[in-house]
Amino acid sequence: MNNLNLVKDVLSKEIAKEPIRKGFGRGLLNAGKINTNVVAACADLTESTQMSLFKAEFPERFVEVGVAEQNLVTVGAGLAAMGKIPFVSSYAAFSPGRNWEQIRTTVCLNDQPVKIVGSHAGVSVGPDGATHQMLEDIALMRVLPNMVVIAPCDSLEAERATLAIAQDQRPAYIRLAREATPIVTSQKTPFEIGKAYIYKEGTDLTIISTGTMTYQALAAAEKLKKDGINAEVVHVPTIKPLDEKTIIKSAKKTRKVITVEEGQVIGGLGGAIAELLSEKQPTKIIRMGMQDRFGESGKPEQLLEHFGLTAKHIVLQAHHITM
């Protein structure tokens, strides 16, 4: 899998797992140690979003705004206007779900470097059900001018991404999952805002994934080997701005693309890739993700299977597109 220092056996039952949000918590703490202008605010979910590490270390640089997500981002915008680098966190269902207008007007319109942290995104939130399974956040944030949109694949990448956006002057949104998911990267795996990475080279089709689905894409590629299908896996942690060069090059080589995401394909990663390829490299494409419907209550693994977001389902679609 190139020289990206990835896990050697993605199919191993012993693969380490950790919630992606824990990597964010460590990254924010380290960002705070590096730069005293880094501050944080939360909407009464400090433990859940893992801002608790920062709060414990820098209580004078932390603000608890309570259950007031609209106020959360406007406070963040004000802090940014005064030269601070604010991280503001809540569940993604509430931020950007409840406060999109405030993000648009006070953050993006004024081009303030507020970092929006949306935790507990995707159907893998589980039993909390459709109200808390935020699936539209990538689409909502991708459409905003000036906004950077990032969905790390594991906790280690989340840690690196958090440090990266802390050093970037643009508004940014980082999407975090609730449950423990496989760790496929290492401390040496590169991360750069705006870069996509070829996690596995192939010639027969391209699987483009983001967030938690990159593990599923890698697992599917390993299974496809046995069927004689050589799949390329392109991990896209930065959905905006897209790494157009890497994506177009891979699509041109394989001429078949499957996108995979734990969110709505309309306006999400699938939408972004379809827009790009239709304009610059027309390619046969299948978009896997939530197909214009809400989630349901259940165990995370049951929901991923129910909505076709596992390696098994990627394999089935790969066979279909390569027929």
C-alpha positions, 0 to 999 in steps of 0.5 A, spaced: 500 500 500 505 504 497 510 507 502 504 511 507 506 507 513 499 504 513 496 498 517 499 491 514 493 487 514 486 491 514 483 484 515 486 482 521 481 481 527 486 484 531 486 491 528 486 496 533 480 500 534 479 507 537 473 513 536 475 518 531 473 523 536 479 521 541 484 523 536 481 530 535 481 531 543 489 529 543 490 534 537 486 540 540 490 539 546 497 539 542 494 545 538 493 549 544 500 547 547 503 549 540 499 556 540 496 560 545 491 563 541 488 556 540 481 557 544 475 552 545 468 552 546 463 547 547 455 546 547 454 542 553 458 536 550 465 537 552 466 529 554 462 527 548 466 531 543 473 530 547 474 537 548 475 535 556 482 534 555 483 541 552 479 544 558 482 540 563 489 543 561 487 550 559 481 552 563 482 559 562 481 558 554 475 554 554 468 557 554 462 552 555 456 556 552 451 551 554 445 548 549 446 554 545 449 552 538 447 558 534 451 562 540 456 557 540 459 559 533 457 567 533 462 567 540 467 563 535 466 568 530 467 574 535 473 570 538 476 569 531 475 577 529 480 578 535 485 574 533 484 567 536 483 560 533 477 558 536 475 550 535 467 550 537 464 543 538 457 539 538 454 533 535 454 534 528 446 534 528 446 540 532 452 544 529 452 545 523 445 542 523 442 547 527 446 553 526 448 553 519 445 560 518 450 563 523 456 559 520 454 562 513 453 569 516 458 570 522 464 565 520 464 564 512 461 571 510 467 574 514 472 569 512 474 568 520 478 562 521 473 558 526 474 551 526 467 547 526 467 540 530 461 536 528 462 529 532 457 523 532 456 524 525 453 518 520 449 512 521 454 509 526 452 513 531 447 507 532 441 507 537 440 514 538 436 514 531 435 518 525 435 525 529 442 524 531 445 521 525 447 527 521 448 525 514 447 531 511 453 535 514 458 534 508 453 537 503 451 543 508 458 545 509 461 543 502 457 549 499 459 554 503 464 559 500 471 559 504 469 553 508 474 547 508 471 540 509 475 534 512 473 527 514 478 523 517 479 516 516 481 514 523 483 517 530 490 518 528 488 522 522 484 526 526 489 528 530 494 530 525 488 534 521 486 538 527 493 540 528 493 542 520 487 546 521 489 549 527 495 552 523 490 554 517 487 561 516 481 558 513 474 556 516 474 549 517 469 543 518 472 537 521 467 530 521 468 525 527 465 519 528 462 516 535 464 509 535 471 505 535 473 504 528 479 501 525 486 505 525 489 504 518 494 509 518 500 511 523 503 517 526 508 517 520 502 517 515 502 524 511 496 528 512 495 535 508 489 539 507 487 539 500 491 532 499 488 525 497 492 519 498 492 513 494 492 507 499 492 502 494 494 502 487 490 498 482 488 498 475 481 495 474 477 500 478 478 506 483 474 506 490 474 513 492 472 513 500 472 518 506 471 518 513 470 511 516 468 508 509 476 508 508 477 502 512 471 498 508 474 500 502 481 497 503 478 491 506 473 490 500 480 491 495 483 486 499 477 481 498 477 483 491 484 480 490 481 473 490 476 475 485 482 477 480 480 484 481 485 489 482 482 495 485 485 502 487 483 505 493 483 513 494 482 516 500 479 523 500 480 526 507 479 533 504 472 533 501 473 541 500 478 543 496 478 536 492 485 534 490 482 534 483 489 532 480 489 525 484 482 523 483 482 525 475 489 521 474 486 515 477 479 515 474 483 516 467 487 510 469 481 505 471 475 508 467 471 506 473 469 509 480 465 507 486 465 513 491 463 510 498 461 515 504 457 514 511 453 520 509 448 523 503 451 521 496 447 527 494 451 533 495 456 529 499 463 526 497 459 522 491 456 529 489 463 532 489 466 527 485 460 526 480 461 534 479 468 533 478 468 527 473 462 530 469 466 536 467 473 534 467 474 526 466 467 523 464 467 516 468 462 510 469 461 511 477 457 508 482 455 512 488 455 508 495 452 512 501 445 514 504 441 514 498 436 520 500 433 517 506 434 518 513 437 513 518 434 508 523 435 506 530 440 500 531 447 497 533 452 501 529 454 494 525 447 492 524 446 499 521 452 499 516 450 492 514 442 495 513 444 501 509 450 497 505 456 501 507 460 495 508 466 491 505 461 486 502 457 491 499 463 494 496 465 488 493 458 487 490 458 493 486 465 492 484 463 486 480 457 490 477 461 496 475 467 491 472 462 486 468 
